[in-house]
Amino acid sequence: MRNMEDDTLIKTMLFDFFGELLTKKQHEYFDLYYNEDFSLSEIAARAGITRQGVHGIILRAEKSLEQMESKTGVVKRWLESRAELEYAQGLARELLDVLDNDDESADIARRLVSSLEQMGMN
């Protein structure tokens, strides 16, 4: 079972990948709610509509984002790739730890660690 933080993280990732495909209002309200931490009431006051109206628009945006993910699997594949990259980084660091620092193999391992870190943006 996912916790609320995980759920919010997934929603914001879906927004990062697919947000431009939402309607203008869905995009704006979703961004304010999830990324800018506005309350439903604050968004409603800003937009001049009811809190329930804002909530409905955000729910439709969430549903659209989830449907796009279910059709494409982009976020799932990205998360899987990220996990594999982190695993490879760990293996490269382990390899570097066991190699002699003056050895040509250690230099290769250092370059591998650096390259993997760049890919992971660490």
HELIX and SHEET records of a PDB file:
HELIX    1   1 MET A    4  PHE A   18  1                                  15    
HELIX    2   2 GLY A   19  LEU A   21  5                                   3    
HELIX    3   3 LYS A   24  PHE A   30  1                                   7    
HELIX    4   4 ASP A   31  ASN A   35  3                                   5    
HELIX    5   5 LEU A   40  ALA A   47  1                                   8    
HELIX    6   6 ARG A   51  THR A   72  1                                  22    
HELIX    7   7 VAL A   74  VAL A   98  1                                  25    
HELIX    8   8 GLU A  104  GLY A  120  1                                  17    
END                                                                             
